[in-house]
Amino acid sequence: MLQPLTLIDRQNAQAFNEWGNQVGQCIGCDLNLKVSLEPSSTRTLVLASKETYGISVDAPVSILRFAKPERGLGNYNAGDLVGIIAPDCDIPRYYSLASSRSDGFLEICVRKQPNGRCSSFLSGLEAGQKVTAFVKRNPEFNVKHSQKPLILIGSGAGIGPLMGFLRGLRGRRPVYMYWGGRSKLSDFLYESTLDEMKDRGDLTALSTAFSRDQNPVYVQSKLLADEGNLRTQILQGADIMVCGGQAMAKDVSNILSDILSPLKITLADLKSQKRFVEDVY
């Protein structure tokens, strides 16, 4: 092996080119890799509404809801990816869908990244403005048809597809959600919608953690505090879906491994059964 394994997140052309440069240095050959990712067919989406959270904790996250186009995007589902092509940029950026076509709109959660060209463009949109987009299927991160429990774990904008799953299920199976944000007052995404889902019985239980409040708590701590219930649900055949940043996902995996240990079950076991899936960025 010439160099350590490198993972390219969601077809990031810049990261792929950098990997090529590193390989070229190892083999003494100038590798100038170029890749064109713009699809042959795109559609125009019109922004219907925007809600922005997290400004006071320097982590702006916007919930962007676009009107559903009459045709062209196909039968998309929550957990699929929408590729957005920002102005003056030929490389799409991918965001997990927080809605399915049957919802009547296309919704995403976007955290504004420092110097992020596409996230800055999206965060600055106002209702009525348009974006160029296409949908990419993500079949490995879709909810199974099952009546067994579902455990949803996420942080920050990772709540997007989890909300989409909840909308689609409409109470057809028990759902336990664990989600982490920075501050309850400034970036509790979908708070009112989650309350309504709990009242209707679409969401069995919700456990939240906020890392910038007076008593900081992280989502992995909430999992550990609820380890008994998690073991019970897993023994009953629960599926686990995780969405969020790499650091959070790594901590969650470590905690879940500890929780599973007394059951003589590993995360690898659950992955092989497609009962543990991640969408990590």
Buried (B, 14 or more C-beta within 10 A) or exposed (E): EEEEEEEBEBBBBEBBBBBBEBBBEEEEEEBEEEEEBEEEEBBEBEBBEBEBBBEEBEBBBBBBBBBBBEEEBEEBBBBBBBBBBBEEEEBBBBBBBBBBBEBEBBBBBBBBEEEBBBBBBBBEBEEEEEBBBBBBBBEEBBBEEBEEBBBBBBBBBBBBBBBBBBBBBEEEBBBBBBBBBBBEEBBBBBBEBBEEBBEEEBBBEBBBBBBBBEEEBBBBBBBBBBBEBBBEBBEEEBBBBBBBBEEBBEBBBEBBEEBBEEEEBBBEEBEEEEBBBBBBB
